[in-house]
Amino acid sequence: MIPIVMLAAALGCPPLAPCPLLDPASRPPTDPIATSVARPDTVHRRAKAVEVSDFYELRLRVHRYASYATIPLFVAQTVAGNELLQADKSGAPKPGWASGVHSVGAAGLGVLFTLNTVTGAWNLWDSRHDSVGRTKRIIHSVLLLAADGGFALAGSSGGGDAAESQAARNRHRDIAYAAMGTALAGYSVMLVGGH
């Protein structure tokens, strides 16, 4: 009995109290399988449920379809705009179809970008407490808001000066291409990783 008391004193255990170092339940397990099993008093954190409004899914669906419709409009705007630029450079008459397509396409892009801005901002606000995918949503939002500004600038630069100056027409084209590129980068952020 004396050797056990001396051992307990050497290990720093108070006399007549259970020594945690000698208690087998308090020792770390040496079995690799036992080390992978959590102790029964371990608390597992559950994923926090995020509640969004009933219309979140509807707005998301509208947002996606409007985004899909935007890409063909980019193509139509590029083709029609390039036809108008080539006609201006060569002095040939502007094709009537190109003027019409470019005007209707600009109006269509304005409507779709307004719709996507409203639905996207609303869903971004609705999902503000959801940390899953938040970085992608923020990057997507910033890029698309920058594209909104670019298209607004392209629209305002395509007016009076562009009708009379090749430099103004080129500036209009460059701003529109930069806005399209920014929008496509914003789309690709959401497509990567399956969002």
ZILINKA-V874103 format. One line per field, one symbol per residue. phi: phi as a letter, one per 20 degrees, with the letter a starting at -180 (. if undefined). burial: 1 if it has 24 or more other ideal C-beta (glycine too) atoms within 12 Angstrom, else 0. A space follows every 50 residues. Layout:
phi->???
burial->???
//
This chain:
phi->.fffffffffeneffmdfeffefffefffdfffffeefffefeeeefffd ddffegffffffgffffffffffgfffffffffffffffenfffffffff ffffffffffffffffffffffffffdfeeefmffffffgfffffffgff ffffffeeegfffdcffffffgffffffffffffffffgeffnme
burial->00000000000000000000000000000000000000000000000000 00000000110011011001001101110111111001000001000100 11001101110110111011101101100000000110111011111101 100110110001000000100110111011011101101100001
//
